[in-house]
Amino acid sequence: MQHPDKYDFSVFIGRLQPPHLGHLSIIREGLKCANFVIVLLGSSHQPRTTRNPFTYEERVQMLRLGLTEEENQRVLLSPLTDILYNDQQWVMNVQRLVQKHVVQHHTEIATAKIALIGHRKDSSSYYLKLFPQWYSVDVAAFKTNQEKVLNSTQIRHALFDQTLPFSKSEIATFIPERIIEKVQAFQQTQTYQDLYVEFEQIQNYLKQWKDVPYPPIFITVDAIVVQSGHLLMVRRKHFPGKGQLALPGGFIRDDETLEEACLRELKEETRLKKPYPVLKGGIKHQRVFDAPHRSTCGRRITHAFFIELAADEQLPSVRGGDDAQRATWIPLSELDPREVFEDHYFIIQNMLGIH
């Protein structure tokens, strides 16, 4: 399909953790070739992690500070939630968000000329192939004066005081001063201090496997236990994800099956007062979840079991044990992805068929 000279909208999808000159250069390329740029900020509505330290609202504020007043008038922002294990749902969400902006600033979606703009850097850019109905505009990687490619991961690591190919002074030159001020203010908060402790613990844990011939791959299990519209979850006692809601689960031992490991971990972490035969009989289905970056602690593949207990007016008694600070029943309608550990919210969505 022949590219027009000018688009009505260009669409940029990214996490922008945090926004830097590379992101701003893509947005400005989008403004050159389109009347409006729609920026969809990925990984929104999730808990803070060392990989996603800034909320949607904070990223919006920083991005607005990095743009001029005229540019801001033509940049349209929306939060985009990750949908792990369901690409089609994620694609539909992107389409709906773009359609919303097009309808607000154009006449009809059918006549709008839309381009997806971005830099094809690695496997994480595969999404650029998921929208054949839109034009595609590839932007070259943003480089520093020293011909170094700007990398968000290095900036985030510098945020937590790690020695990297870029010095901290160099990092500061990759982010506009007004955004740097927001980042520095964030570093004075208790939230940052908690993430700093988590980052240090993760790095120390990963160092244990630094010299092995092959990166270790761990097998874990998780239990999705539902009764009468409530989901059984635990509050994590330790980092990473301290205080966040998680599915009861853990590592498999070398002398047990996946199912046995799941039921054992379920009992240890929740003290659920149900006999093993009842829990075993309640297993409806199971599935493997293996997103490569699902865990900050290296490669972990989990095997999840959906256990449905018979409806009852009284929920079974539970209390935290082992690695769980506490165990609790959560009404399904009150489940908030911003409180849920790692990819557990997406596992729940997938196993229960809810969106």
JONOR-V7007 format. One record per backbone hydrogen bond with DSSP energy under -0.5 kcal/mol. CO is the residue of the C=O (numbers start at 1). NH is the residue of the N-H. E is the energy in kcal/mol with one decimal. If there is no record, write none. Layout:
CO,NH,E / CO,NH,E
This chain:
7,35,-1.4 / 8,36,-1.3 / 9,115,-2.3 / 10,38,-3.2 / 11,117,-2.7 / 12,40,-2.5 / 14,42,-2.1 / 16,18,-0.7 / 16,19,-0.6 / 18,17,-0.5 / 20,24,-2.4 / 21,25,-2.2 / 22,26,-1.6 / 23,27,-2.3 / 24,28,-2.4 / 25,29,-1.9 / 26,30,-2.2 / 27,31,-2.0 / 28,32,-1.4 / 29,33,-1.3 / 30,34,-0.9 / 33,7,-3.2 / 36,10,-2.2 / 37,39,-0.7 / 37,76,-3.1 / 38,12,-2.9 / 38,40,-0.6 / 39,41,-0.7 / 39,78,-1.8 / 40,14,-2.0 / 40,42,-0.9 / 41,80,-2.7 / 52,49,-1.4 / 55,59,-2.2 / 56,60,-2.4 / 57,61,-2.0 / 58,62,-2.3 / 59,63,-2.7 / 60,64,-2.5 / 61,65,-1.7 / 62,66,-1.2 / 63,67,-0.6 / 64,67,-0.9 / 68,72,-2.6 / 69,73,-1.3 / 70,74,-0.6 / 71,74,-1.5 / 71,75,-0.5 / 72,75,-0.8 / 74,37,-2.6 / 74,76,-0.6 / 76,39,-3.4 / 78,41,-2.4 / 80,44,-2.1 / 83,86,-1.3 / 86,90,-1.7 / 87,91,-2.9 / 88,92,-2.4 / 89,93,-2.1 / 90,94,-2.2 / 91,95,-2.6 / 92,96,-2.5 / 93,97,-2.3 / 94,98,-2.5 / 95,99,-2.6 / 96,100,-2.2 / 97,101,-1.8 / 98,102,-2.6 / 99,103,-2.6 / 100,104,-1.6 / 101,105,-1.6 / 102,106,-1.4 / 108,111,-0.6 / 108,112,-0.9 / 112,114,-0.7 / 113,8,-2.1 / 113,9,-2.1 / 114,135,-2.6 / 115,11,-3.0 / 115,117,-0.6 / 116,137,-2.7 / 118,120,-0.5 / 118,139,-2.9 / 119,121,-1.3 / 122,125,-2.2 / 123,126,-1.5 / 125,128,-2.0 / 126,129,-2.3 / 127,130,-2.0 / 131,134,-1.9 / 135,116,-3.2 / 137,118,-1.8 / 142,150,-2.1 / 144,147,-2.0 / 148,144,-2.5 / 151,155,-1.5 / 152,156,-2.6 / 153,157,-2.4 / 154,158,-2.2 / 155,159,-1.6 / 156,160,-0.9 / 157,160,-0.9 / 157,162,-1.2 / 158,161,-1.8 / 162,164,-0.5 / 166,164,-0.5 / 167,171,-2.3 / 168,172,-1.7 / 169,173,-0.7 / 170,173,-1.2 / 171,174,-1.9 / 172,175,-0.6 / 174,21,-2.8 / 176,179,-0.8 / 176,180,-2.4 / 177,181,-2.1 / 178,182,-1.0 / 179,183,-2.2 / 180,184,-2.9 / 181,185,-2.0 / 182,186,-2.0 / 183,187,-1.6 / 185,188,-1.3 / 186,189,-1.8 / 186,192,-0.5 / 189,193,-1.6 / 190,194,-2.4 / 191,195,-2.0 / 192,196,-2.7 / 193,197,-2.1 / 194,198,-2.1 / 195,199,-2.9 / 196,200,-2.4 / 197,201,-2.2 / 198,202,-2.4 / 199,203,-2.6 / 200,204,-2.3 / 201,205,-2.1 / 202,206,-2.6 / 203,207,-1.6 / 204,208,-0.6 / 205,208,-1.1 / 206,209,-1.4 / 207,210,-1.3 / 209,212,-0.9 / 216,299,-0.6 / 218,220,-0.5 / 218,301,-2.8 / 219,252,-1.5 / 220,303,-2.2 / 221,250,-1.6 / 222,305,-2.3 / 223,225,-0.7 / 223,248,-0.5 / 224,226,-0.6 / 224,307,-3.1 / 225,232,-2.5 / 226,309,-2.7 / 227,230,-1.6 / 229,332,-2.4 / 230,227,-2.2 / 231,233,-0.6 / 231,330,-3.0 / 233,328,-3.0 / 234,236,-0.5 / 234,246,-2.4 / 235,325,-3.3 / 235,326,-0.9 / 236,243,-2.5 / 241,244,-2.3 / 244,236,-2.4 / 245,341,-3.2 / 246,234,-2.6 / 248,223,-2.5 / 250,221,-2.6 / 253,256,-1.2 / 257,261,-2.5 / 258,262,-2.3 / 259,263,-2.3 / 260,264,-2.3 / 261,265,-2.7 / 262,266,-2.3 / 263,267,-2.1 / 264,268,-2.7 / 265,269,-2.4 / 266,270,-1.5 / 267,271,-2.2 / 269,321,-1.3 / 270,319,-2.6 / 272,274,-2.0 / 275,279,-2.0 / 276,280,-3.1 / 277,281,-2.3 / 278,282,-1.0 / 280,283,-1.2 / 282,308,-2.7 / 285,306,-2.8 / 287,304,-2.9 / 289,302,-2.1 / 291,294,-2.1 / 295,298,-0.7 / 298,300,-0.6 / 299,218,-2.3 / 300,302,-0.5 / 301,220,-2.6 / 302,289,-2.8 / 302,304,-0.6 / 303,222,-1.7 / 304,287,-2.0 / 305,224,-3.1 / 305,307,-0.7 / 306,284,-3.0 / 306,285,-0.8 / 306,308,-0.5 / 307,226,-2.5 / 307,309,-0.6 / 317,273,-1.3 / 321,324,-2.3 / 323,237,-1.9 / 326,235,-2.8 / 328,233,-2.9 / 328,330,-0.5 / 330,231,-3.0 / 331,334,-2.0 / 332,335,-1.1 / 335,337,-0.5 / 336,339,-2.3 / 337,47,-0.7 / 337,340,-0.9 / 339,245,-2.9 / 340,47,-0.5 / 341,344,-2.4 / 343,347,-2.0 / 344,348,-2.4 / 345,349,-2.4 / 346,350,-2.4 / 347,351,-2.8 / 348,352,-2.4 / 349,353,-1.3 / 349,354,-1.4
